[in-house]
Amino acid sequence: MTLRARLHRYGPPVLGVLLFCLAWQLIGAYRLAGMTWPPLTAVLAYLADPAHHQLLGRAAGTTFAAVALGYLTGTGIGLGLALLTRLVRPARAGIDRLVALVHATPAIALAPVFMILMSRETIPVAISALAVTYLIYVAATSGLEATKAAHADLFRTLGARPLTAFWRLELPSALPALASGLKLAVPVSFMGAIVGEWFGASRGLGLLMISAMQNFQIPLLWAAVLLTTLTSLILYGLLGLFEAAVHRRFR
């Protein structure tokens, strides 16, 4: 890739991030949004202070564990339901409606039900998994339907069994859409875990945000938000690279 092509591809995103950081700094430095919006440098200094590493580290470890478990659980459920609709065609309409109904129900409405049915430590995982399930299910089902009719006809003409056609044709055709779903599910899993921690979790970045807001610890609040955002963006970027590699290989 030439230098001009790299600038054309990566220049606008980098410029956008720099402008966002500059706006954040100026709004905080000149108090344009009041005392509750600190400068970016103040938040970064708070994160860099070793005195705060233990508090933020414990909270981040709990949240990231919930995100990982929710992400993996939601991915497994979404893939399982998508495969079920492929194997049992009449079940497709019912599963579609069920997944859409659960997704349409606000997480805040489901949280009190989860508080009755499960321990409060598992609520972040459950809400994160539900959000991820919908995205993975939609990506997997749409990907499995993306198989070209001509290719499917060729496999049938050559006498391929349904299972062989699935592994050799349908699944590779679905991988680009599935990779996109895996990437988009990253920020959703973080959002679900954070919301879940607001309902009684004993530790986590979500709980830290609520505590900091109630005690007017503005630098701590923004440090927790920034730490969550940066981690989500890094993972999103890594899965974006994975998505690009899958698209190059299977499209």
C-alpha positions in Angstrom: 0.0 0.0 0.0 1.4 3.4 -1.0 1.8 6.3 1.4 -1.0 8.2 -0.3 -3.3 5.2 0.0 -2.4 4.9 3.7 -3.1 8.6 4.3 -6.4 8.3 2.5 -7.4 5.2 4.5 -6.2 6.1 8.0 -5.9 9.9 7.9 -9.6 10.7 8.5 -10.1 8.4 11.5 -6.8 9.6 13.1 -7.8 13.3 12.5 -11.2 12.7 13.9 -9.8 11.2 17.1 -7.3 14.1 17.5 -10.1 16.7 17.0 -12.3 14.9 19.5 -9.4 15.0 22.1 -8.8 18.6 21.4 -12.5 19.5 21.8 -12.6 17.5 25.1 -9.5 19.4 26.4 -10.8 22.8 25.4 -14.3 22.2 26.8 -12.8 21.1 30.1 -10.1 23.7 30.3 -12.5 26.6 29.8 -15.3 25.1 31.8 -17.7 25.3 28.8 -19.8 22.5 30.2 -19.3 23.4 33.9 -17.4 21.7 36.7 -18.5 18.2 35.7 -16.4 18.1 32.5 -12.7 17.9 33.4 -9.9 18.5 30.9 -8.6 15.4 29.1 -5.2 15.9 30.6 -6.7 15.8 34.1 -8.4 12.5 33.4 -5.2 11.0 32.0 -3.2 12.3 35.0 -5.7 10.5 37.3 -5.3 7.3 35.3 -1.5 7.6 35.4 -1.4 8.2 39.2 -0.2 4.9 40.8 -2.3 5.7 43.9 -5.4 5.0 41.8 -4.2 1.9 40.0 -5.4 -0.6 42.6 -8.9 0.8 42.8 -9.3 1.0 39.0 -7.5 -2.3 38.4 -9.8 -4.3 40.7 -12.9 -2.7 39.2 -11.6 -3.2 35.6 -10.7 -6.8 36.2 -14.2 -7.6 37.4 -15.9 -5.7 34.5 -13.6 -7.2 31.8 -14.2 -10.7 33.2 -18.0 -10.1 32.9 -17.6 -8.8 29.4 -15.5 -11.7 28.3 -17.9 -14.3 29.8 -21.0 -12.4 28.4 -19.4 -12.1 25.0 -18.5 -15.8 24.8 -21.9 -16.9 26.2 -23.8 -14.6 23.8 -21.7 -15.8 20.8 -22.4 -19.4 21.7 -26.1 -18.9 22.1 -26.4 -16.8 18.9 -24.5 -19.4 16.8 -26.4 -22.2 18.3 -29.8 -20.6 17.5 -28.6 -19.8 14.0 -27.5 -23.4 13.4 -30.8 -24.6 14.8 -32.8 -22.5 12.3 -30.6 -24.0 9.5 -31.2 -27.6 10.6 -34.9 -27.2 11.5 -36.3 -24.8 8.9 -39.8 -24.5 10.4 -38.3 -23.2 13.6 -36.9 -20.1 11.9 -39.9 -17.9 12.2 -40.5 -18.7 15.9 -36.8 -18.2 16.8 -36.7 -14.9 14.9 -39.6 -13.5 16.8 -38.2 -14.7 20.2 -34.8 -13.1 19.6 -36.4 -9.9 18.4 -38.7 -9.8 21.4 -35.9 -10.2 23.9 -33.8 -7.6 22.0 -36.7 -5.1 22.0 -37.1 -5.4 25.8 -34.9 -2.7 27.5 -32.1 -4.1 29.7 -33.3 -1.9 32.6 -36.7 -3.7 32.4 -35.0 -7.1 32.5 -32.6 -6.3 35.3 -35.2 -6.6 38.1 -36.2 -10.0 36.8 -32.6 -11.1 36.8 -32.2 -9.9 40.4 -34.9 -12.3 41.4 -33.7 -15.3 39.3 -29.9 -15.1 39.8 -27.2 -13.7 41.9 -26.3 -10.0 41.4 -22.8 -10.9 40.3 -24.1 -12.8 37.3 -26.5 -10.0 36.1 -23.8 -8.1 34.2 -22.9 -11.4 32.4 -26.5 -12.1 31.6 -27.3 -8.6 30.2 -24.1 -8.6 28.2 -24.8 -12.1 26.8 -28.4 -11.1 25.7 -27.1 -8.1 23.8 -24.4 -10.1 22.1 -26.8 -13.0 21.2 -29.0 -10.8 19.1 -26.1 -9.4 17.0 -24.4 -12.8 16.5 -27.7 -14.4 15.6 -28.6 -11.8 13.0 -25.1 -11.9 11.5 -25.0 -15.7 11.4 -28.4 -16.2 9.9 -27.9 -13.6 7.3 -24.5 -15.0 6.5 -25.8 -18.5 6.1 -28.4 -17.2 3.7 -25.7 -15.5 1.6 -24.7 -18.7 -0.2 -25.1 -18.2 -4.0 -27.7 -20.3 -5.6 -25.4 -21.3 -8.4 -22.8 -22.7 -5.9 -25.5 -24.6 -4.0 -26.8 -26.1 -7.3 -23.3 -27.2 -8.2 -22.9 -29.0 -4.9 -26.2 -30.8 -5.3 -25.3 -31.7 -8.9 -22.1 -33.2 -7.7 -24.0 -35.3 -5.1 -22.7 -33.5 -2.0 -24.5 -34.4 1.2 -26.2 -31.6 3.2 -23.6 -31.7 5.9 -20.8 -31.5 3.4 -22.5 -28.6 1.7 -22.8 -26.9 5.0 -19.2 -27.2 6.0 -17.7 -26.6 2.6 -20.0 -24.0 1.2 -22.5 -22.4 3.6 -20.2 -21.9 6.6 -17.4 -20.3 4.6 -19.9 -18.0 2.9 -21.2 -16.9 6.3 -17.8 -16.1 7.8 -17.6 -12.5 6.5 -21.0 -11.6 8.0 -20.1 -13.5 11.2 -16.8 -11.6 11.5 -18.7 -8.3 11.2 -21.1 -9.4 13.9 -18.3 -10.4 16.3 -16.7 -6.9 15.8 -20.0 -5.1 16.4 -20.7 -7.2 19.5 -17.7 -5.9 21.4 -19.0 -2.4 22.4 -22.5 -4.0 23.0 -21.0 -6.5 25.4 -19.3 -3.7 27.4 -22.5 -1.7 27.5 -24.5 -4.6 28.8 -21.9 -5.4 31.5 -21.8 -1.8 32.7 -25.6 -1.5 32.8 -25.7 -4.9 34.7 -23.3 -3.6 37.3 -25.7 -0.8 38.2 -28.1 -3.3 39.7 -26.2 -4.3 42.8 -22.8 -5.6 41.7 -20.3 -5.5 44.5 -17.4 -4.4 42.2 -16.8 -3.2 38.7 -16.4 -0.1 36.6 -20.1 0.4 36.4 -20.4 0.4 40.2 -17.4 2.8 40.3 -19.1 5.2 37.9 -22.3 5.3 40.1 -20.3 5.7 43.3 -18.1 8.5 41.8 -21.2 10.3 40.5 -23.0 10.1 43.8 -19.9 11.4 45.7 -19.1 14.0 43.0 -15.7 12.4 42.3 -15.6 13.8 38.8 -12.0 12.7 37.8 -12.7 9.1 39.0 -16.0 9.0 37.0 -14.3 10.1 33.8 -11.3 7.9 34.4 -13.6 4.9 34.6 -15.5 5.9 31.5 -12.3 6.5 29.6 -10.8 3.2 30.7 -13.9 1.4 29.5 -14.0 3.2 26.2 -10.3 2.7 25.4 -10.5 -1.0 26.1 -13.6 -1.4 24.0 -12.0 0.6 21.1 -8.8 -1.5 21.2 -10.8 -4.8 21.0 -13.0 -3.3 18.4 -10.0 -2.4 16.3 -8.4 -5.8 16.7 -11.6 -7.5 15.6 -11.7 -5.1 12.7 -8.4 -6.4 11.5 -9.7 -9.9 11.9 -12.8 -8.9 9.9 -10.7 -7.5 7.1 -8.6 -10.7 6.9 -11.8 -12.8 6.8 -13.3 -10.7 4.1 -10.1 -10.9 2.0 -10.0 -14.7 2.3 -13.7 -15.7 1.9 -15.2 -13.0 -0.3 
